[in-house]
Amino acid sequence: MVNKHKLYSITLVSAAMILMLVNIVSAASFTYIANSNDNTVSVMDTSTNNVVATVSVGNNPVGLAVTPDGTAVYVANSGDNTVSVINSATNTVVATVPVGNQPYAVSVTQDGTSVDVANGDGTVSVIDTATYTVT
């Protein structure tokens, strides 16, 4: 009886460990890297440490932020005074938003409804994430 109980416990622990491994593999996360010298953003799969996509954006990308739900990446392009919006599911630019002079940093609000852009001229542009317009 003791051996059956041990075998049952080992089987349960093994099954639980396999399920945990499956969740880790399927929950891949990504890191986005601004490449200011070639006007792109690299998308890196952190589970493999491989670049899985390179997205062309505006001129001289320097700062970026990901929405809380992970569906979009906002990229400040200081060379052409724009913010590129990348759809993270397709790794394509879905909008380019004109902002103030030399944007260098972006921040998405916690609710994901707007993006604050710090511009080099001391101003802040606020982008509505539903319409991709400066409010």
C-alpha positions in Angstrom: 0.0 0.0 0.0 2.8 2.4 0.8 4.4 1.8 -2.6 1.2 2.6 -4.4 0.9 5.8 -2.5 4.5 6.8 -3.3 4.0 5.9 -7.0 0.8 8.0 -7.1 2.5 11.0 -5.5 5.5 10.8 -7.9 3.0 10.6 -10.8 1.2 13.7 -9.6 4.3 15.7 -9.1 5.7 14.7 -12.5 2.4 15.7 -14.2 2.4 19.1 -12.4 6.0 19.8 -13.5 5.2 19.0 -17.1 2.2 21.3 -17.0 4.4 24.1 -15.6 7.0 23.6 -18.3 4.3 23.8 -21.0 3.0 27.2 -19.6 6.5 28.6 -19.5 7.2 27.7 -23.1 3.9 29.0 -24.4 4.1 32.3 -22.5 7.0 33.7 -24.5 7.7 37.4 -23.8 9.5 39.9 -26.0 11.9 42.8 -25.5 12.0 45.7 -27.9 15.2 47.5 -28.7 15.5 50.9 -30.5 18.3 50.9 -33.1 18.8 54.6 -33.7 21.6 54.1 -36.3 19.4 52.2 -38.7 15.9 53.4 -37.9 14.6 50.1 -36.7 13.3 48.3 -33.6 14.5 44.8 -32.9 12.0 42.4 -31.4 13.8 39.8 -29.2 12.1 36.6 -27.9 13.4 36.4 -24.3 12.8 32.7 -24.1 15.3 32.0 -26.8 17.4 35.3 -26.8 16.9 35.5 -30.6 15.8 38.5 -32.6 12.5 37.4 -34.3 11.7 40.6 -36.2 13.1 43.9 -37.2 10.6 46.7 -37.7 11.4 49.9 -39.7 10.3 53.0 -37.9 10.9 56.7 -38.1 14.3 58.5 -38.2 16.5 58.0 -35.1 14.3 56.0 -32.7 15.5 56.7 -29.2 12.8 55.8 -26.7 10.0 53.3 -26.5 7.2 52.0 -24.3 4.9 49.0 -24.4 1.2 49.2 -23.5 0.1 47.5 -20.3 -1.8 44.8 -22.3 1.2 44.3 -24.5 -0.6 44.9 -27.8 1.3 48.0 -28.9 4.8 49.5 -28.8 5.2 53.3 -29.0 8.6 54.5 -30.4 9.9 58.1 -30.1 11.7 59.1 -33.4 13.8 62.1 -32.5 15.0 62.6 -36.1 11.6 63.3 -37.7 9.5 64.4 -34.8 7.2 61.4 -34.8 6.1 58.5 -32.8 5.7 55.1 -34.5 3.1 52.7 -33.2 3.9 49.0 -33.6 1.3 46.3 -33.4 3.1 43.7 -31.3 1.0 40.8 -32.8 2.2 41.5 -36.4 5.3 43.5 -35.7 4.2 46.2 -38.2 3.8 49.9 -37.9 0.1 50.8 -37.8 0.4 54.5 -37.3 2.9 57.4 -37.3 2.0 60.3 -35.1 3.5 63.8 -35.5 4.6 65.2 -32.1 6.8 68.1 -30.8 10.4 68.7 -31.7 12.9 65.9 -31.0 10.8 63.4 -29.0 13.1 61.3 -26.8 11.0 59.4 -24.3 7.5 57.9 -24.2 5.3 56.6 -21.3 2.0 54.8 -21.5 -0.6 55.5 -18.8 -1.6 52.5 -16.6 -5.0 52.2 -18.2 -3.4 52.3 -21.7 -5.6 55.2 -23.0 -2.9 57.7 -23.6 0.9 58.0 -24.2 2.9 60.9 -22.9 5.8 62.0 -25.1 8.7 64.1 -23.8 10.0 66.4 -26.5 13.5 68.0 -26.6 12.0 71.4 -26.8 10.6 71.1 -23.3 7.0 70.3 -24.3 5.0 67.1 -23.7 2.7 65.6 -26.4 -0.2 63.4 -25.3 -1.4 60.8 -27.8 -4.8 59.2 -27.6 -4.3 55.5 -28.1 -7.7 55.0 -29.6 -7.3 57.5 -32.4 -3.5 57.9 -32.7 -3.9 61.7 -32.5 -2.2 64.3 -30.3 -4.8 65.7 -27.8 
